[in-house]
Amino acid sequence: MNERKEELAKLKTILKQAIESEQRRTASVGTETLETGDTPVAERRTEDVPRVFIDTGHVLINRQVLDFLPLEVIDRYLTDHVIGRWGDCESEMSVLNEDCYYDGGPIVSEVSVTEDDSLHIITDTNRYSTVITMKKVPLKG
């Protein structure tokens, strides 16, 4: 039990460091000025700057996820969720996530981790908590 608490504390530390790193990177590459001689001629946003930045609140990770994926992988997917990369979500879900980010509502990421399993990351409407769980992909046919 203490080992799991230590793993969760480590994940929390890794996530905090990733968020701080992403904030520093975003601040340093957010806008670049292109110059000809001494005169700035254009500004452009770099493409990899996050569109959003989600407050996850408390992060709750299902035991099945902890047993199935290493903490580093969970951290990577959670960091993607935080900065608006919602994995394998259909385009409709991505549009809905953007609307929910600005207007309120739950934000959902989905990542296929095997042919039969997907990881779901869901941040609630109030941004009090984020749940990470596994879901079996239904059989087609």
LINTA-V178030 format. One record per backbone hydrogen bond with DSSP energy under -1.0 kcal/mol. CO is the residue of the C=O (numbers start at 0). NH is the residue of the N-H. Records with the same first field share a line. If there is no record, write none. Layout:
BEGIN
CO->NH / NH
END
This chain:
BEGIN
0->4
1->5
2->6
3->7
4->8
5->9
6->10
7->11
8->12
9->13
10->14
11->15
12->16
13->17
14->18
15->19
16->20
17->21
18->22
19->23
20->24
21->25
22->26
23->27
24->28
25->29
31->43
33->40 / 41
35->38
38->35
41->33
43->31
45->48
57->129
59->131
61->65
62->66
63->67
64->68
69->73
70->74
71->75
72->76
73->77
74->78
75->79
76->80
77->81
78->82
79->84
80->83
81->53
85->88 / 109
89->93
90->94
91->95
92->96
93->97
94->98
95->99
96->100
97->101
98->102
99->103
106->122
108->120
109->87
110->118
115->136
116->112 / 113
117->134
118->110
119->132
120->108
121->130
122->106
123->126
127->57
128->123
129->59
130->121
131->61
132->119
134->117
END
